């Protein structure tokens, strides 16, 4: 008996391509075998719907069908190539070239609901019946926070975290601290989080880094600043002083007549992070007055100050 593909999809012979697709999606959703594993008629109906759509969705095949009916295959026009069998079945209705069934089109893709949620609902039943396995589920991520020394943040290093596993074990994990990491940044340890289910991959560990302050150094991106005390004699006469840096001790030259607050720039002695150019170090001078000055010394300093009657606050404004 000749098969009427329009009747199979429940559309008129003059139906538009969009109406045919809409009818196909509706019937395919209702009769998909994975949602009816115990109903053999659903499989048969699904294959009939797929065969009808194969023809009516192809303008050339549809034209031949409209002329000759389902016998158009014998007229030299080439018939429908057969639907791809549903997973686990043994071949399509006519066994020709497989046609790809887009399950996301049938059940919706992305986000919540749709195809993924439907098969989560039916997956366990399929597994018990020897059919479809439960879908893999990725393990949850874990979040930790660690405090690291200022020096480790600049130069890099290692730290340790203790992770409490679901079976009661406490696991110690070593964490590599990259040189130049900034406060508040996160380190991701892939695959170290909660294990996945049904063969899914494990989650990650996300570690937020808090950097402890340094008593003398300050950091601004790749730039380092340090306050360097100098004596009154060094400020007046100048001289060479040794200054510690993250990369070793360096010698700076203090210009004669330096005031507190003057900054000496040392190129490339700041934070060296990644493959970019290293930052610079700025040494800010701070004059430290001698302790326990005698009255005679104070008098001499006062006489010197009177000879150089300058107002150091002349440029100070609100």
Residue, then its C-alpha position, 0 to 999 in steps of 0.5 A: x500500500x502506497x505511503x502518504x508522507x504528508x499524512x505521516x507528518x499530519x500536514x497538508x500537501x501544500x505545507x511550507x518547509x517550516x510547517x513540515x519541520x515543526x511537525x517533524x520535531x513534534x512527532x520525533x519528540x513524542x516517539x523517540x525510542x530512547x524515551x520509550x525503551x519498552x514500546x516497540x511501536x514508538x521505534x516503528x513510528x519514529x522511523x516512519x516519521x524520519x522517512x517522511x521528513x527525509x523526503x519532504x524536507x528535500x525539495x527535489x525528492x518532494x517534487x518527485x513524490x508529489x508527481x509519482x507518490x511513494x513509487x517515485x524511487x522507481x522512476x529514476x529520481x532516487x528515493x529517500x536514503x533511509x533514517x539513521x537507526x536510533x542508538x542501539x537499533x539494528x539498521x534503518x527502515x530501508x537500509x540506505x545511507x544514514x541521515x543524521x538526527x539532530x537531537x538538540x533540534x528535537x529537545x533543545x540545546x544548551x542551558x537548563x531543560x531540553x535534551x540533557x535534562x530529559x536523558x538525566x531523567x530517563x538514563x537510570x531506567x535505561x541502564x537497568x534495562x540494559x540500554x542507555x548509560x547515565x550521562x557523565x557528570x563533572x565533579x564540583x570545584x573546590x575553593x580555598x584561600x591561602x596567605x603567602x609571604x611578600x617575597x613568595x609573591x615577587x619571586x615565586x615559590x611553593x605553598x601547601x593546602x589541606x583538602x578534606x575529601x568526601x571519604x573523610x581523608x585529609x589530603x595535602x596538596x602542594x601549590x606552585x606559586x608563580x613569580x609576580x602573582x598579584x593579591x586577589x588572583x586565583x590559582x587553578x589546580x585542574x582535576x584536583x577537585x571533587x571526583x566526577x560521576x558516571x565517568x565524568x572528569x573531576x572538578x578543579x581547585x580554585x585558590x585565592x591568593x592573599x599576599x602578606x605585607x612587607x615591613x619595608x617594601x611596597x608593590x604597585x604592579x611590577x614596581x617596587x618601592x622601599x624606604x631607605x634611611x640615611x644619616x644626616x652626614x650622607x644627606x649632606x655630603x652624599x656617598x654610597x650605600x648598600x640596599x637589599x633587593x629581591x634579587x640581591x644587594x645593590x649599591x646606590x649613590x646618594x647625591x650630595x644635599x639629598x632631602x628626605x623623600x627623594x627617590x632613586x630609580x634602579x631599572x629592572x630591579x622590581x618584579x620580574x613576572x612572566x616573559x615581559x619586561x621586569x619592573x623597576x625599584x625606587x629607593x625613597x631616602x629618609x634622613x635620620x637625625x642623630x640621637x642625643x645631639x649636644x647643645x653645641x651641635x644644635x647651635x651649630x645646625x641652627x646657625x647653618x639653617x639661618x645662613x640658608x634662609x629657605x622656606x621648604x613649604x613655599x609650594x605646599x597647597x591644599 
